[in-house]
Amino acid sequence: MGQVLSRLNHVTCYLDDIVIASSNQEKHETILEEVSQRLERHNIRVNTSKCSFMEASVEYLGYKVDADGLHSIKEKI
């Protein structure tokens, strides 16, 4: 996954998880389209029932990521 999505700004990949962070909806949609095209070219499928799109914040690897940055989750400390 890291090689397939390498050199894409605002895209983080950890194992089989993909996180896209962008400053606005238009940029997010553009990046999402590029990610989708790369996955399709490499014959990688996603389980859409496990996907979340256009979220203002996400909890990931014990942190909350949002527009204000990276925050520890109190329950995980």
The first five atom37 places (N, CA, C, CB, O) and aatype in JSON, in Angstrom:
{
  "aatype": [12, 7, 5, 19, 10, 15, 1, 10, 2, 8, 19, 16, 4, 18, 10, 3, 3, 9, 19, 9, 0, 15, 15, 2, 5, 6, 11, 8, 6, 16, 9, 10, 6, 6, 19, 15, 5, 1, 10, 6, 1, 8, 2, 9, 1, 19, 2, 16, 15, 11, 4, 15, 13, 12, 6, 0, 15, 19, 6, 18, 10, 7, 18, 11, 19, 3, 0, 3, 7, 10, 8, 15, 9, 11, 6, 11, 9],
  "atom_mask": [
    [1, 1, 1, 1, 1],
    [1, 1, 1, 0, 1],
    [1, 1, 1, 1, 1],
    [1, 1, 1, 1, 1],
    [1, 1, 1, 1, 1],
    [1, 1, 1, 1, 1],
    [1, 1, 1, 1, 1],
    [1, 1, 1, 1, 1],
    [1, 1, 1, 1, 1],
    [1, 1, 1, 1, 1],
    [1, 1, 1, 1, 1],
    [1, 1, 1, 1, 1],
    [1, 1, 1, 1, 1],
    [1, 1, 1, 1, 1],
    [1, 1, 1, 1, 1],
    [1, 1, 1, 1, 1],
    [1, 1, 1, 1, 1],
    [1, 1, 1, 1, 1],
    [1, 1, 1, 1, 1],
    [1, 1, 1, 1, 1],
    [1, 1, 1, 1, 1],
    [1, 1, 1, 1, 1],
    [1, 1, 1, 1, 1],
    [1, 1, 1, 1, 1],
    [1, 1, 1, 1, 1],
    [1, 1, 1, 1, 1],
    [1, 1, 1, 1, 1],
    [1, 1, 1, 1, 1],
    [1, 1, 1, 1, 1],
    [1, 1, 1, 1, 1],
    [1, 1, 1, 1, 1],
    [1, 1, 1, 1, 1],
    [1, 1, 1, 1, 1],
    [1, 1, 1, 1, 1],
    [1, 1, 1, 1, 1],
    [1, 1, 1, 1, 1],
    [1, 1, 1, 1, 1],
    [1, 1, 1, 1, 1],
    [1, 1, 1, 1, 1],
    [1, 1, 1, 1, 1],
    [1, 1, 1, 1, 1],
    [1, 1, 1, 1, 1],
    [1, 1, 1, 1, 1],
    [1, 1, 1, 1, 1],
    [1, 1, 1, 1, 1],
    [1, 1, 1, 1, 1],
    [1, 1, 1, 1, 1],
    [1, 1, 1, 1, 1],
    [1, 1, 1, 1, 1],
    [1, 1, 1, 1, 1],
    [1, 1, 1, 1, 1],
    [1, 1, 1, 1, 1],
    [1, 1, 1, 1, 1],
    [1, 1, 1, 1, 1],
    [1, 1, 1, 1, 1],
    [1, 1, 1, 1, 1],
    [1, 1, 1, 1, 1],
    [1, 1, 1, 1, 1],
    [1, 1, 1, 1, 1],
    [1, 1, 1, 1, 1],
    [1, 1, 1, 1, 1],
    [1, 1, 1, 0, 1],
    [1, 1, 1, 1, 1],
    [1, 1, 1, 1, 1],
    [1, 1, 1, 1, 1],
    [1, 1, 1, 1, 1],
    [1, 1, 1, 1, 1],
    [1, 1, 1, 1, 1],
    [1, 1, 1, 0, 1],
    [1, 1, 1, 1, 1],
    [1, 1, 1, 1, 1],
    [1, 1, 1, 1, 1],
    [1, 1, 1, 1, 1],
    [1, 1, 1, 1, 1],
    [1, 1, 1, 1, 1],
    [1, 1, 1, 1, 1],
    [1, 1, 1, 1, 1]
  ],
  "atom_positions": [
    [[0.82, -1.19, 0.0], [0.0, 0.0, 0.0], [0.87, 1.26, 0.0], [-0.94, -0.01, 1.21], [0.57, 2.24, -0.68]],
    [[1.94, 1.2, 0.77], [2.83, 2.36, 0.83], [3.42, 2.71, -0.52], [0.0, 0.0, 0.0], [3.54, 3.89, -0.86]],
    [[3.79, 1.7, -1.3], [4.36, 1.95, -2.62], [3.29, 2.44, -3.6], [5.01, 0.68, -3.16], [3.56, 3.32, -4.41]],
    [[2.11, 1.89, -3.52], [1.02, 2.28, -4.42], [0.65, 3.74, -4.2], [-0.21, 1.38, -4.22], [0.36, 4.46, -5.16]],
    [[0.65, 4.18, -2.95], [0.21, 5.54, -2.63], [1.37, 6.5, -2.34], [-0.72, 5.51, -1.45], [1.15, 7.59, -1.82]],
    [[2.58, 6.08, -2.67], [3.73, 6.94, -2.39], [3.65, 8.24, -3.18], [5.03, 6.2, -2.72], [3.09, 8.31, -4.27]],
    [[4.24, 9.25, -2.59], [4.34, 10.58, -3.2], [3.0, 11.29, -3.39], [5.01, 10.47, -4.52], [2.9, 12.21, -4.2]],
    [[2.0, 10.87, -2.67], [0.73, 11.59, -2.68], [0.68, 12.46, -1.42], [-0.5, 10.6, -2.74], [0.7, 11.95, -0.3]],
    [[0.61, 13.77, -1.62], [0.51, 14.68, -0.48], [-0.82, 14.49, 0.22], [0.68, 16.14, -0.93], [-1.84, 14.22, -0.42]],
    [[-0.81, 14.64, 1.53], [-2.01, 14.58, 2.37], [-2.57, 13.17, 2.51], [-3.07, 15.47, 1.8], [-3.7, 13.01, 2.97]],
    [[-1.8, 12.14, 2.12], [-2.25, 10.75, 2.22], [-1.27, 10.0, 3.13], [-2.34, 10.08, 0.81], [-0.06, 10.02, 2.91]],
    [[-1.83, 9.33, 4.13], [-1.05, 8.51, 5.04], [-1.56, 7.08, 4.95], [-1.11, 9.04, 6.5], [-2.77, 6.84, 4.94]],
    [[-0.64, 6.16, 4.88], [-1.02, 4.76, 4.76], [-0.3, 3.98, 5.86], [-0.68, 4.19, 3.34], [0.92, 4.1, 6.03]],
    [[-1.06, 3.19, 6.61], [-0.49, 2.33, 7.64], [-1.12, 0.96, 7.48], [-0.72, 2.91, 9.09], [-2.33, 0.8, 7.65]],
    [[-0.31, -0.03, 7.14], [-0.78, -1.37, 6.81], [-1.84, -1.27, 5.71], [-1.36, -2.09, 8.06], [-1.52, -0.92, 4.57]],
    [[-3.1, -1.57, 6.02], [-4.12, -1.48, 4.97], [-5.08, -0.31, 5.18], [-4.91, -2.78, 4.91], [-6.15, -0.25, 4.57]],
    [[-4.7, 0.63, 6.06], [-5.52, 1.81, 6.32], [-5.0, 3.0, 5.52], [-5.54, 2.15, 7.83], [-3.79, 3.19, 5.39]],
    [[-5.92, 3.77, 4.98], [-5.57, 4.98, 4.23], [-6.28, 6.15, 4.88], [-5.97, 4.85, 2.71], [-7.49, 6.12, 5.07]],
    [[-5.52, 7.18, 5.24], [-6.1, 8.39, 5.81], [-5.73, 9.55, 4.9], [-5.59, 8.64, 7.29], [-4.57, 9.75, 4.56]],
    [[-6.75, 10.31, 4.5], [-6.56, 11.48, 3.66], [-6.94, 12.71, 4.47], [-7.41, 11.38, 2.35], [-8.05, 12.79, 4.99]],
    [[-6.03, 13.66, 4.58], [-6.3, 14.9, 5.3], [-6.11, 16.06, 4.32], [-5.35, 15.05, 6.55], [-5.08, 16.17, 3.66]],
    [[-7.12, 16.9, 4.23], [-7.03, 18.03, 3.3], [-7.68, 19.25, 3.91], [-7.68, 17.68, 1.95], [-8.4, 19.17, 4.9]],
    [[-7.41, 20.39, 3.3], [-7.89, 21.66, 3.86], [-9.31, 22.03, 3.43], [-6.96, 22.76, 3.48], [-9.96, 22.85, 4.08]],
    [[-9.79, 21.44, 2.35], [-11.15, 21.74, 1.91], [-11.74, 20.57, 1.12], [-11.17, 23.03, 1.06], [-11.03, 19.64, 0.75]],
    [[-13.02, 20.64, 0.87], [-13.72, 19.54, 0.22], [-13.24, 19.32, -1.22], [-15.21, 19.79, 0.22], [-13.1, 18.17, -1.65]],
    [[-12.99, 20.38, -1.95], [-12.54, 20.25, -3.34], [-11.2, 19.52, -3.42], [-12.43, 21.63, -4.0], [-11.02, 18.62, -4.24]],
    [[-10.27, 19.92, -2.58], [-8.95, 19.27, -2.55], [-9.1, 17.81, -2.11], [-7.99, 20.03, -1.59], [-8.44, 16.93, -2.66]],
    [[-9.95, 17.57, -1.13], [-10.18, 16.22, -0.64], [-10.7, 15.32, -1.76], [-11.16, 16.24, 0.54], [-10.23, 14.19, -1.92]],
    [[-11.66, 15.8, -2.51], [-12.22, 15.02, -3.61], [-11.18, 14.73, -4.69], [-13.41, 15.75, -4.23], [-11.17, 13.64, -5.25]],
    [[-10.31, 15.69, -4.97], [-9.25, 15.49, -5.95], [-8.28, 14.41, -5.48], [-8.49, 16.82, -6.2], [-7.91, 13.52, -6.26]],
    [[-7.87, 14.47, -4.23], [-6.96, 13.47, -3.68], [-7.63, 12.11, -3.64], [-6.49, 13.88, -2.27], [-7.01, 11.1, -3.97]],
    [[-8.88, 12.07, -3.24], [-9.62, 10.81, -3.18], [-9.73, 10.16, -4.55], [-11.02, 11.05, -2.6], [-9.63, 8.94, -4.68]],
    [[-9.92, 10.97, -5.57], [-9.99, 10.45, -6.94], [-8.64, 9.84, -7.36], [-10.39, 11.58, -7.93], [-8.61, 8.78, -7.97]],
    [[-7.55, 10.5, -7.02], [-6.23, 9.98, -7.34], [-5.96, 8.68, -6.6], [-5.15, 11.01, -7.0], [-5.42, 7.74, -7.18]],
    [[-6.33, 8.61, -5.33], [-6.16, 7.38, -4.56], [-6.97, 6.26, -5.2], [-6.6, 7.6, -3.08], [-6.47, 5.15, -5.37]],
    [[-8.21, 6.55, -5.55], [-9.07, 5.54, -6.18], [-8.48, 5.03, -7.48], [-10.46, 6.12, -6.43], [-8.51, 3.83, -7.75]],
    [[-7.95, 5.93, -8.29], [-7.34, 5.53, -9.56], [-6.13, 4.64, -9.34], [-6.94, 6.76, -10.37], [-5.96, 3.64, -10.04]],
    [[-5.29, 4.99, -8.38], [-4.11, 4.17, -8.12], [-4.49, 2.78, -7.61], [-3.2, 4.86, -7.09], [-3.91, 1.77, -8.02]],
    [[-5.47, 2.73, -6.72], [-5.91, 1.43, -6.21], [-6.48, 0.58, -7.35], [-6.96, 1.61, -5.1], [-6.22, -0.62, -7.42]],
    [[-7.23, 1.19, -8.22], [-7.81, 0.47, -9.36], [-6.71, -0.05, -10.29], [-8.78, 1.37, -10.13], [-6.77, -1.19, -10.75]],
    [[-5.72, 0.78, -10.58], [-4.61, 0.37, -11.45], [-3.86, -0.83, -10.89], [-3.64, 1.53, -11.65], [-3.33, -1.65, -11.65]],
    [[-3.8, -0.93, -9.57], [-3.08, -2.04, -8.93], [-4.03, -3.15, -8.51], [-2.31, -1.53, -7.73], [-3.64, -4.07, -7.78]],
    [[-5.26, -3.07, -8.96], [-6.25, -4.12, -8.7], [-6.48, -4.33, -7.2], [-5.81, -5.43, -9.35], [-6.65, -5.47, -6.74]],
    [[-6.49, -3.24, -6.44], [-6.75, -3.28, -5.01], [-8.18, -2.81, -4.78], [-5.73, -2.41, -4.22], [-8.59, -1.76, -5.26]],
    [[-8.93, -3.62, -4.04], [-10.32, -3.29, -3.75], [-10.46, -2.87, -2.3], [-11.24, -4.48, -4.06], [-9.7, -3.31, -1.44]],
    [[-11.44, -2.01, -2.05], [-11.71, -1.58, -0.68], [-13.09, -2.08, -0.26], [-11.62, -0.04, -0.55], [-13.99, -2.24, -1.09]],
    [[-13.23, -2.32, 1.03], [-14.51, -2.7, 1.58], [-15.21, -1.41, 2.01], [-14.35, -3.72, 2.8], [-14.9, -0.85, 3.06]],
    [[-16.15, -0.94, 1.21], [-16.78, 0.35, 1.47], [-17.55, 0.39, 2.78], [-17.71, 0.71, 0.34], [-17.77, 1.46, 3.33]],
    [[-17.95, -0.78, 3.3], [-18.65, -0.78, 4.59], [-17.7, -0.42, 5.74], [-19.28, -2.15, 4.85], [-18.16, -0.05, 6.82]],
    [[-16.4, -0.52, 5.51], [-15.41, -0.15, 6.52], [-14.83, 1.25, 6.28], [-14.3, -1.17, 6.54], [-13.97, 1.69, 7.04]],
    [[-15.3, 1.93, 5.25], [-14.77, 3.25, 4.89], [-15.6, 4.37, 5.49], [-14.7, 3.4, 3.38], [-16.81, 4.24, 5.67]],
    [[-14.94, 5.47, 5.79], [-15.6, 6.71, 6.2], [-15.08, 7.79, 5.27], [-15.33, 7.06, 7.71], [-13.88, 7.87, 5.0]],
    [[-15.98, 8.62, 4.8], [-15.6, 9.67, 3.88], [-16.01, 11.04, 4.43], [-16.23, 9.44, 2.49], [-17.05, 11.17, 5.08]],
    [[-15.19, 12.03, 4.17], [-15.48, 13.43, 4.47], [-15.76, 13.67, 5.97], [-16.66, 13.9, 3.65], [-16.67, 14.42, 6.32]],
    [[-14.99, 13.03, 6.82], [-15.15, 13.2, 8.27], [-14.36, 14.42, 8.74], [-14.68, 11.92, 9.02], [-13.28, 14.69, 8.23]],
    [[-14.9, 15.15, 9.7], [-14.2, 16.3, 10.26], [-13.07, 15.87, 11.19], [-15.18, 17.2, 11.01], [-12.1, 16.6, 11.37]],
    [[-13.21, 14.67, 11.78], [-12.15, 14.14, 12.63], [-12.22, 12.62, 12.59], [-12.27, 14.67, 14.09], [-13.27, 12.03, 12.31]],
    [[-11.08, 12.0, 12.88], [-11.02, 10.54, 12.95], [-10.18, 10.13, 14.16], [-10.43, 9.93, 11.64], [-9.25, 10.82, 14.56]],
    [[-10.54, 8.99, 14.73], [-9.71, 8.38, 15.76], [-8.88, 7.31, 15.08], [-10.57, 7.79, 16.94], [-9.41, 6.42, 14.42]],
    [[-7.56, 7.43, 15.25], [-6.66, 6.55, 14.5], [-5.42, 6.28, 15.33], [-6.28, 7.18, 13.15], [-4.74, 7.21, 15.76]],
    [[-5.13, 5.02, 15.55], [-3.94, 4.59, 16.29], [-3.82, 5.25, 17.65], [-2.7, 4.88, 15.48], [-2.73, 5.61, 18.09]],
    [[-4.96, 5.41, 18.33], [-4.95, 5.97, 19.68], [-4.95, 7.48, 19.74], [0.0, 0.0, 0.0], [-4.77, 8.05, 20.81]],
    [[-5.14, 8.14, 18.61], [-5.17, 9.59, 18.56], [-6.42, 10.07, 17.84], [-3.91, 10.13, 17.87], [-7.02, 9.34, 17.04]],
    [[-6.79, 11.29, 18.14], [-7.85, 11.96, 17.38], [-7.16, 12.96, 16.46], [-8.9, 12.67, 18.34], [-6.35, 13.77, 16.91]],
    [[-7.47, 12.89, 15.19], [-6.89, 13.78, 14.2], [-8.01, 14.67, 13.67], [-6.19, 12.98, 13.03], [-9.04, 14.17, 13.22]],
    [[-7.8, 16.0, 13.74], [-8.79, 16.93, 13.24], [-8.1, 18.17, 12.7], [-9.8, 17.31, 14.36], [-6.87, 18.19, 12.56]],
    [[-8.87, 19.19, 12.4], [-8.31, 20.41, 11.82], [-7.32, 21.11, 12.75], [-9.43, 21.37, 11.47], [-6.46, 21.85, 12.29]],
    [[-7.43, 20.86, 14.05], [-6.53, 21.49, 15.02], [-5.27, 20.68, 15.27], [-7.25, 21.7, 16.31], [-4.38, 21.12, 16.0]],
    [[-5.18, 19.48, 14.67], [-3.97, 18.69, 14.82], [-4.22, 17.31, 15.39], [0.0, 0.0, 0.0], [-5.29, 16.72, 15.21]],
    [[-3.22, 16.81, 16.08], [-3.2, 15.46, 16.64], [-3.39, 15.54, 18.14], [-1.87, 14.72, 16.28], [-2.67, 16.28, 18.82]],
    [[-4.36, 14.78, 18.68], [-4.67, 14.83, 20.11], [-4.72, 13.42, 20.68], [-6.02, 15.57, 20.35], [-5.24, 12.5, 20.05]],
    [[-4.18, 13.26, 21.86], [-4.27, 11.97, 22.55], [-5.71, 11.74, 22.97], [-3.32, 11.93, 23.79], [-6.43, 12.68, 23.32]],
    [[-6.14, 10.5, 22.94], [-7.47, 10.14, 23.41], [-7.32, 9.73, 24.87], [-8.12, 8.98, 22.54], [-6.56, 8.81, 25.18]],
    [[-8.03, 10.41, 25.78], [-7.86, 10.18, 27.21], [-8.06, 8.73, 27.61], [-8.82, 11.04, 27.97], [-7.34, 8.24, 28.49]],
    [[-9.01, 8.03, 26.99], [-9.28, 6.64, 27.33], [-8.12, 5.73, 26.95], [-10.55, 6.18, 26.63], [-8.0, 4.63, 27.5]],
    [[-7.27, 6.15, 26.05], [-6.15, 5.33, 25.57], [-4.86, 5.56, 26.38], [-5.89, 5.61, 24.1], [-3.89, 4.82, 26.23]],
    [[-4.87, 6.6, 27.22], [-3.67, 6.93, 27.99], [-3.61, 6.08, 29.24], [-3.65, 8.42, 28.36], [-2.68, 6.2, 30.03]]
  ]
}
